[in-house]
Amino acid sequence: MKINLKFIASLCALFLCYVASAQASKKQMPNIIFILADDMGYGDLGCYGQQKIMTPNLDAMAKSGIRFTQYYSGSTVCGPSRCALMTGKHTGHTAIRGNVDVKGIDGKIYDMPLPEQELTIAELLKKRNYSTACIGKWGLGGIGTTGHPNNQGFDYFYGYLGQANAHWYYPEYIHENSNEIILSKKVYTHDLFENKALDFIKNNAHQAFFLYLPVTIPHAELQIPSQYRTMYENSFQPEKPHKGDYSPQEKPLATFAAMVTRLDATVGKINKLLAELKIADNTMVIFSSDNGPHKEGGANPQFFNSTGGLRGAKRDLYEGGIRVPMIVKWPKIVKPGIITHEPSAFWDVLPTLLDATKIDTVIQTDGLSFLPILKQKKQTQKHPFFYWEFYEMGGKQAVIADNWKLIKLNARDSAKAYYELYNLKDDLAEKNNLIQSEKAKADSLNKWMIKEHQLNPRFKW
C-alpha cells in the first residue's frame, strides 16, 4: 500500500492548528479565584479604614484593582449567605435561609443541603470545561447528600463540610472529597488550605480554573500558631484574657489581629504565584466576607472598629451585619485604583461570572452582572431594591431602595413586629429612625418585603 506522506503531514498540520486554536480559545477564558473570609467586618482591612491591623497585600490588591464601598453579603450568617453566593438568589428565594444542623449518614453533624435542582456557579462554569475546586468551609451539605460540593459542580473539595466542625482551627478531622482526613487536633487548618489552594493553581495553570476559597479566618474560635502572633504580641496591652465560649485565649486582641494578617499573607502568596506562572493578567481574583464581624470567642469588633462605624454586627440586618469588603483584581480588564459606590450584592456574582465567561444560560437569579462596573462602563441595569430575610432572633427582614432602608423586627410574630426606616444617604450609621415621619416611603418599601418573600416549607414565617 502506497502511503502519501504529504497528505499525512497536511492532516497532522491541520490537527496541530486545531489543537493550538482550541488551547488558545481555552486560555482566553479568565481564571477565577473567589476568596471568602468568615465573619470579617467592613472595617477590618486597611483599605477600608482599619488602623490597628496590618493588611498590606489586600491593600495592594485594592490599589491594583477595584474596591466596592456598598457591597452586601447574602445574609448576616454563614449558611444562607453562601447559598446566595453560589446560586445567585437573595434569601427570599433561596432554598437555605438559616444555619440548620443535619445529621449525616455517617452520624456527624453537617448542614441543610442544597437541593439537587439548584444550579451553582461551579456547575455553570463546568459548561466551559473549567476545572473547579472548593477549599475551606463549605456548609451547604454533607456526606451522601445532594449538597455535597462534588454534587454541586466541584471537581475537588478539601476542608470542612459542616459548619459545626469549622468552629475549630485544630479539629479532629476534615474531608477531602468524601474521605475523612484525621488531624487529631494537631494541625492548623488554614495552613493546609493555603497549601492546597496554591497546589491547585499550579496544577491547573494550563487551563481555565475556578477556585472557591472560603477560609475560616477570622471566625471564632480565636486561634493561631504562636509564630504568627509575634508582630502583635505586645501591641494591645494590657489584654484581658478570654475564658468564655470557644477556647480560652490569653491574648484575644493580638490573636484576632494576627489572624487577619495571616489571611492577608495568603492573598499575597496567591497573587505572587499568579505572577510567577504568568497568568495574573487573565485571572479574576475576588475577595469578600460572608457577613459582618462576630463577637464570640473573645473577639472585640468595637476595639478594632471592625464595622467601620456602621451599626450592628453578625446576625443584624443593620449595615454592620451585611455590608462587607469587596475587592476585585483582574489586570486584563480592571484598571488600577478604582473605587465604585455602585451598590451590589452576593447574588450578583453568579451573573457576573456568566457574563465574563460568555455562558449563555437561562437561569433564575436575583442578580445583575457588575462586569460593566469592572470595565468602567455605564451600568445600565440597576437593582430597584435589595432584600434580606433572617430567621433567628424573632425573625428579621430588610429592604434597600434608592438609599432608603426599611427593617422589620420580630417579623415572625405579627403581634410584636415593628419597623425602622433609615435614610442611608444622610444617616449611614442608622441612628435616626424615620418610621413616624416617612410613612409613605416605608409603605412603598414594605411592598417589596411582601413580594420578595416566597414560601419555604423549611423556613416558615
C-alpha positions as CSV (number, residue, x, y, z in Angstrom):
1,M,0.0,0.0,0.0
2,K,1.4,3.4,-1.0
3,I,1.5,6.0,1.8
4,N,1.0,9.6,0.8
5,L,3.4,11.3,3.3
6,K,2.4,14.8,2.1
7,F,-1.2,14.0,2.8
8,I,-0.4,12.7,6.3
9,A,1.8,15.7,7.0
10,S,-1.1,18.0,6.0
11,L,-3.5,16.2,8.3
12,C,-1.0,16.5,11.1
13,A,-0.5,20.2,10.5
14,L,-4.3,20.8,10.4
15,F,-4.7,18.8,13.7
16,L,-2.0,20.7,15.4
17,C,-3.5,24.0,14.3
18,Y,-6.9,22.9,15.6
19,V,-5.3,21.9,19.0
20,A,-3.4,25.2,19.2
21,S,-6.6,27.1,18.3
22,A,-8.6,25.2,20.9
23,Q,-6.0,25.8,23.6
24,A,-5.7,29.5,22.7
25,S,-9.5,29.8,22.9
26,K,-9.5,27.9,26.2
27,K,-6.9,30.3,27.7
28,Q,-8.9,33.3,26.7
29,M,-11.4,32.3,29.4
30,P,-10.5,34.0,32.6
31,N,-9.3,32.0,35.6
32,I,-11.5,32.9,38.7
33,I,-10.5,32.8,42.3
34,F,-13.0,33.8,44.9
35,I,-11.5,34.2,48.4
36,L,-14.2,34.4,51.1
37,A,-13.3,35.4,54.6
38,D,-15.5,34.3,57.5
39,D,-17.0,37.0,59.7
40,M,-14.7,39.7,58.6
41,G,-16.2,43.2,59.1
42,Y,-16.4,46.1,56.6
43,G,-13.7,47.9,58.5
44,D,-11.2,45.1,59.2
45,L,-8.9,45.9,56.2
46,G,-6.5,48.9,55.9
47,C,-8.1,49.9,52.6
48,Y,-11.4,50.2,54.4
49,G,-10.0,52.3,57.2
50,Q,-8.5,49.8,59.6
51,Q,-5.8,51.4,61.8
52,K,-4.6,48.6,64.1
53,I,-4.3,45.6,61.9
54,M,-1.8,45.3,59.0
55,T,-3.2,44.1,55.7
56,P,-0.6,45.1,53.1
57,N,-1.5,42.5,50.5
58,L,-5.2,43.2,50.4
59,D,-4.5,47.0,50.4
60,A,-2.2,46.5,47.4
61,M,-4.8,44.4,45.7
62,A,-7.3,47.2,46.2
63,K,-4.8,49.7,44.7
64,S,-4.3,47.5,41.7
65,G,-8.0,46.7,41.2
66,I,-11.4,47.9,42.2
67,R,-12.8,48.4,45.7
68,F,-16.6,48.4,46.3
69,T,-17.9,50.7,49.1
70,Q,-21.5,49.5,49.1
71,Y,-21.3,45.7,48.7
72,Y,-23.7,43.4,50.6
73,S,-23.3,39.8,51.7
74,G,-26.0,37.2,51.0
75,S,-27.1,37.1,54.7
76,T,-25.9,38.0,58.1
77,V,-24.9,34.4,58.9
78,C,-22.8,31.8,57.1
79,G,-25.1,29.2,55.5
80,P,-27.7,31.4,53.8
81,S,-25.0,33.9,52.7
82,R,-23.0,31.1,51.0
83,C,-26.2,29.8,49.4
84,A,-27.0,33.2,48.0
85,L,-23.4,33.5,46.6
86,M,-23.5,30.0,45.0
87,T,-27.0,30.2,43.5
88,G,-27.4,33.9,42.6
89,K,-30.6,34.3,44.7
90,H,-31.5,36.5,47.7
91,T,-32.8,34.9,50.9
92,G,-36.4,35.4,49.9
93,H,-35.9,32.9,47.2
94,T,-33.0,30.6,48.4
95,A,-33.5,27.1,49.5
96,I,-31.3,27.7,52.6
97,R,-32.3,30.7,54.7
98,G,-30.7,29.8,58.0
99,N,-28.0,27.7,59.7
100,V,-29.6,24.3,60.3
101,D,-27.8,21.3,61.7
102,V,-28.5,18.0,59.9
103,K,-27.1,14.6,60.9
104,G,-25.3,12.9,58.1
105,I,-25.4,9.2,57.1
106,D,-22.1,8.9,58.9
107,G,-23.6,10.2,62.1
108,K,-21.8,13.5,62.0
109,I,-23.4,16.9,62.1
110,Y,-23.5,18.8,58.8
111,D,-25.8,21.5,57.4
112,M,-29.0,21.6,55.4
113,P,-28.0,20.5,51.9
114,L,-28.5,22.4,48.7
115,P,-31.3,20.6,46.7
116,E,-30.3,18.8,43.5
117,Q,-32.1,21.1,41.2
118,E,-30.1,24.2,42.4
119,L,-27.5,25.4,39.9
120,T,-24.3,26.7,41.4
121,I,-21.5,28.9,40.0
122,A,-19.3,25.8,39.7
123,E,-21.9,23.7,37.8
124,L,-22.4,26.5,35.3
125,L,-18.6,27.0,34.8
126,K,-18.3,23.4,34.0
127,K,-20.2,24.2,30.8
128,R,-17.0,25.9,29.8
129,N,-14.9,23.0,30.9
130,Y,-13.5,24.8,33.9
131,S,-11.5,22.9,36.5
132,T,-13.2,23.6,39.8
133,A,-12.2,23.3,43.5
134,C,-13.7,24.3,46.8
135,I,-11.1,24.6,49.6
136,G,-12.1,25.7,53.1
137,K,-15.5,25.8,54.7
138,W,-18.5,24.5,52.6
139,G,-21.5,24.4,54.9
140,L,-24.1,23.5,52.2
141,G,-24.4,19.8,52.6
142,G,-22.5,16.8,53.9
143,I,-21.7,13.2,53.1
144,G,-24.2,11.4,50.9
145,T,-26.4,14.5,50.2
146,T,-27.3,16.5,47.1
147,G,-25.5,19.4,48.7
148,H,-22.0,17.8,48.8
149,P,-19.7,20.0,46.8
150,N,-18.8,17.1,44.4
151,N,-22.5,17.0,43.6
152,Q,-22.7,20.8,43.1
153,G,-20.1,21.2,40.3
154,F,-16.8,21.0,42.2
155,D,-14.2,18.5,40.9
156,Y,-12.3,18.7,44.1
157,F,-13.1,19.5,47.8
158,Y,-10.8,19.9,50.7
159,G,-11.9,21.3,54.1
160,Y,-14.8,21.5,56.5
161,L,-18.0,20.0,55.0
162,G,-20.0,21.1,58.1
163,Q,-20.0,24.4,59.9
164,A,-20.1,22.8,63.4
165,N,-16.6,21.3,62.7
166,A,-15.4,24.5,61.2
167,H,-15.7,26.3,64.6
168,W,-12.3,24.9,65.4
169,Y,-8.9,25.6,63.8
170,Y,-7.4,22.4,65.3
171,P,-10.2,19.9,64.5
172,E,-10.3,16.1,64.9
173,Y,-10.9,15.8,61.1
174,I,-11.7,17.5,57.8
175,H,-12.7,16.0,54.5
176,E,-11.1,15.5,51.1
177,N,-14.0,15.0,48.8
178,S,-15.9,12.4,50.8
179,N,-12.9,10.9,52.6
180,E,-12.3,11.8,56.2
181,I,-8.8,13.1,56.9
182,I,-7.8,12.6,60.6
183,L,-5.9,15.6,62.1
184,S,-6.3,14.7,65.8
185,K,-6.3,18.4,66.7
186,K,-2.6,18.8,65.8
187,V,-2.8,20.9,62.6
188,Y,-3.8,24.5,62.0
189,T,-6.2,24.1,59.1
190,H,-5.6,27.5,57.5
191,D,-2.1,26.4,56.7
192,L,-3.5,23.3,54.9
193,F,-6.0,25.3,53.0
194,E,-3.3,27.7,51.8
195,N,-1.1,24.9,50.6
196,K,-3.9,23.1,48.8
197,A,-5.0,26.3,47.1
198,L,-1.5,27.1,45.8
199,D,-1.2,23.5,44.6
200,F,-4.5,23.7,42.8
201,I,-3.4,26.9,41.0
202,K,-0.1,25.3,40.0
203,N,-1.7,22.1,38.7
204,N,-4.3,24.0,36.7
205,A,-2.3,26.9,35.3
206,H,-2.5,25.5,31.8
207,Q,-6.3,25.6,31.7
208,A,-9.3,27.7,32.8
209,F,-10.0,27.1,36.5
210,F,-12.4,28.3,39.3
211,L,-11.0,28.2,42.8
212,Y,-13.5,28.9,45.6
213,L,-11.5,29.5,48.7
214,P,-13.9,30.0,51.7
215,V,-11.4,30.2,54.5
216,T,-12.5,30.3,58.2
217,I,-10.4,33.2,59.3
218,P,-11.3,35.3,61.4
219,H,-14.3,33.3,62.6
220,A,-14.3,32.3,66.3
221,E,-12.6,30.5,67.9
222,L,-9.6,32.8,68.1
223,Q,-6.6,30.6,67.4
224,I,-3.3,30.9,65.6
225,P,0.1,29.3,65.9
226,S,2.3,31.4,68.1
227,Q,4.9,32.3,65.4
228,Y,2.2,34.3,63.5
229,R,1.2,36.3,66.6
230,T,4.6,37.8,67.4
231,M,4.1,41.0,65.5
232,Y,1.1,41.9,67.7
233,E,2.3,40.2,71.0
234,N,2.6,43.4,72.9
235,S,0.5,45.8,70.8
236,F,-2.7,45.9,72.8
237,Q,-1.5,45.8,76.4
238,P,-3.0,45.2,78.9
239,E,-5.0,42.4,77.4
240,K,-8.0,40.9,79.2
241,P,-7.8,37.1,78.7
242,H,-10.9,35.4,77.3
243,K,-12.2,32.4,79.3
244,G,-15.8,32.1,78.0
245,D,-17.2,30.5,74.9
246,Y,-14.9,28.6,72.5
247,S,-11.3,28.1,73.6
248,P,-9.6,30.2,76.3
249,Q,-7.3,32.8,74.9
250,E,-4.8,34.8,76.9
251,K,-4.4,37.5,74.2
252,P,-7.6,37.7,72.1
253,L,-6.8,41.1,70.6
254,A,-3.3,40.1,69.4
255,T,-4.7,36.8,68.2
256,F,-7.5,38.3,66.2
257,A,-5.2,40.9,64.6
258,A,-2.7,38.1,63.7
259,M,-5.4,36.0,62.1
260,V,-6.4,38.8,59.8
261,T,-2.8,39.4,58.9
262,R,-2.3,35.7,58.3
263,L,-5.2,35.7,55.8
264,D,-3.7,38.7,54.2
265,A,-0.5,36.8,53.7
266,T,-2.4,34.0,51.9
267,V,-3.8,36.6,49.5
268,G,-0.3,37.8,48.9
269,K,1.0,34.3,48.2
270,I,-1.8,33.7,45.7
271,N,-1.2,36.9,43.8
272,K,2.6,36.3,43.8
273,L,2.1,32.8,42.4
274,L,-0.2,34.0,39.6
275,A,2.5,36.5,38.6
276,E,5.2,33.8,38.6
277,L,3.0,31.5,36.5
278,K,2.4,34.4,34.1
279,I,-1.4,34.0,34.4
280,A,-2.1,37.0,36.6
281,D,-3.4,39.2,33.8
282,N,-6.2,36.8,32.9
283,T,-7.1,35.8,36.4
284,M,-10.0,37.5,38.2
285,V,-9.3,37.5,42.0
286,I,-12.2,38.4,44.2
287,F,-12.1,39.0,47.9
288,S,-15.1,39.4,50.2
289,S,-16.6,38.3,53.5
290,D,-19.7,36.2,54.2
291,N,-21.2,38.7,56.8
292,G,-20.3,41.2,59.4
293,P,-18.0,40.7,62.4
294,H,-18.7,38.3,65.2
295,K,-18.5,38.9,69.0
296,E,-17.7,35.4,70.1
297,G,-14.5,33.7,71.4
298,G,-13.1,37.0,72.8
299,A,-13.5,39.0,69.6
300,N,-13.9,42.7,70.1
301,P,-15.2,44.4,67.0
302,Q,-15.7,47.7,68.9
303,F,-12.0,47.8,69.8
304,F,-10.9,47.3,66.2
305,N,-13.8,49.3,64.7
306,S,-14.5,46.2,62.6
307,T,-17.7,47.6,61.1
308,G,-16.0,50.9,60.0
309,G,-18.5,52.9,62.1
310,L,-21.6,51.0,60.8
311,R,-24.3,49.9,63.2
312,G,-24.7,46.3,64.1
313,A,-22.7,43.1,63.5
314,K,-23.2,39.5,62.6
315,R,-26.9,38.4,63.0
316,D,-28.1,42.0,62.4
317,L,-29.6,43.4,59.2
318,Y,-28.2,46.8,60.0
319,E,-25.4,47.8,57.7
320,G,-22.7,46.4,60.1
321,G,-24.2,42.9,59.7
322,I,-24.4,42.8,55.9
323,R,-22.2,45.4,54.3
324,V,-18.8,43.7,53.7
325,P,-15.5,44.4,51.9
326,M,-15.3,43.6,48.2
327,I,-12.2,43.8,46.1
328,V,-11.6,42.6,42.5
329,K,-8.3,42.4,40.8
330,W,-8.2,41.4,37.1
331,P,-5.4,43.2,35.3
332,K,-6.6,42.4,31.8
333,I,-10.0,44.1,32.5
334,V,-9.9,46.2,35.7
335,K,-7.8,49.4,35.8
336,P,-5.9,50.0,39.0
337,G,-7.1,52.2,41.8
338,I,-10.8,52.2,41.0
339,I,-13.4,52.8,43.7
340,T,-17.0,52.3,43.0
341,H,-20.0,53.4,45.0
342,E,-22.5,51.4,43.0
343,P,-24.4,49.0,45.3
344,S,-24.1,45.3,44.6
345,A,-24.6,42.0,46.5
346,F,-23.6,38.3,46.6
347,W,-26.4,37.3,44.2
348,D,-24.7,39.5,41.5
349,V,-21.6,37.3,41.4
350,L,-23.1,34.4,39.5
351,P,-24.5,36.5,36.6
352,T,-21.2,38.5,36.5
353,L,-19.2,35.3,36.1
354,L,-21.6,34.0,33.4
355,D,-21.1,37.4,31.7
356,A,-17.3,37.2,32.0
357,T,-17.1,33.7,30.6
358,K,-19.8,34.2,27.9
359,I,-22.0,31.4,29.2
360,D,-25.4,31.9,27.7
361,T,-27.8,30.1,30.0
362,V,-31.3,30.9,31.1
363,I,-31.3,30.7,34.9
364,Q,-33.4,32.1,37.7
365,T,-31.4,34.7,39.5
366,D,-32.0,37.9,41.5
367,G,-28.6,39.2,40.5
368,L,-27.3,41.6,37.8
369,S,-23.8,41.4,36.2
370,F,-21.4,44.0,37.5
371,L,-19.0,43.3,34.6
372,P,-19.7,46.8,33.2
373,I,-18.5,48.3,36.5
374,L,-15.3,46.3,36.3
375,K,-14.8,47.6,32.8
376,Q,-15.6,51.1,33.9
377,K,-18.6,51.3,31.6
378,K,-22.0,52.6,32.4
379,Q,-24.1,50.2,34.5
380,T,-27.4,50.4,32.5
381,Q,-29.1,47.7,34.5
382,K,-29.5,48.6,38.2
383,H,-31.3,47.0,41.1
384,P,-34.6,48.6,42.0
385,F,-34.1,47.1,45.5
386,F,-32.1,44.7,47.7
387,Y,-33.8,42.2,50.0
388,W,-32.9,40.0,53.0
389,E,-34.7,37.9,55.5
390,F,-33.3,36.2,58.6
391,Y,-34.9,33.6,60.8
392,E,-33.1,33.9,64.1
393,M,-33.8,36.3,67.0
394,G,-37.5,36.6,66.2
395,G,-37.1,37.0,62.5
396,K,-35.9,40.0,60.6
397,Q,-36.4,41.5,57.1
398,A,-34.7,44.3,55.4
399,V,-35.1,46.1,52.0
400,I,-33.0,48.9,50.5
401,A,-34.1,51.0,47.6
402,D,-32.7,54.4,46.5
403,N,-30.7,54.6,49.7
404,W,-33.8,54.2,51.9
405,K,-33.7,51.2,54.2
406,L,-36.7,49.5,55.9
407,I,-36.1,46.9,58.6
408,K,-38.8,44.7,60.1
409,L,-38.0,43.2,63.5
410,N,-39.9,40.4,65.3
411,A,-41.1,39.6,61.9
412,R,-42.2,36.0,62.8
413,D,-44.8,37.3,65.3
414,S,-47.3,39.8,63.7
415,A,-48.4,40.9,67.2
416,K,-44.9,42.0,68.1
417,A,-43.5,43.0,64.7
418,Y,-42.3,46.6,64.2
419,Y,-40.5,48.7,61.6
420,E,-37.5,51.0,61.4
421,L,-36.7,53.3,58.5
422,Y,-33.4,54.9,57.7
423,N,-32.1,57.3,55.0
424,L,-28.6,55.8,54.3
425,K,-27.5,58.7,52.2
426,D,-27.8,61.1,55.2
427,D,-27.6,58.6,58.1
428,L,-25.2,55.7,57.2
429,A,-24.9,54.8,60.9
430,E,-28.7,54.2,61.1
431,K,-29.2,56.4,64.2
432,N,-32.3,58.4,63.1
433,N,-35.4,56.2,62.8
434,L,-37.8,58.0,60.4
435,I,-40.6,55.5,60.5
436,Q,-43.1,58.0,62.0
437,S,-42.3,60.9,59.7
438,E,-41.9,59.0,56.4
439,K,-44.8,56.5,56.4
440,A,-45.4,56.7,52.7
441,K,-41.8,55.8,52.0
442,A,-42.0,52.9,54.5
443,D,-45.2,51.6,52.8
444,S,-43.6,51.6,49.4
445,L,-40.6,49.6,50.7
446,N,-42.8,47.2,52.6
447,K,-44.4,46.2,49.3
448,W,-41.0,44.8,48.2
449,M,-40.8,42.9,51.5
450,I,-44.2,41.3,50.9
451,K,-43.5,40.5,47.2
452,E,-40.0,39.1,47.6
453,H,-40.7,36.6,50.4
454,Q,-41.5,33.2,48.8
455,L,-42.9,30.4,50.9
456,N,-40.3,27.8,52.0
457,P,-41.6,24.8,54.0
458,R,-38.3,24.5,55.9
459,F,-38.3,28.2,56.9
460,K,-41.8,29.3,57.9
461,W,-42.6,32.9,58.6
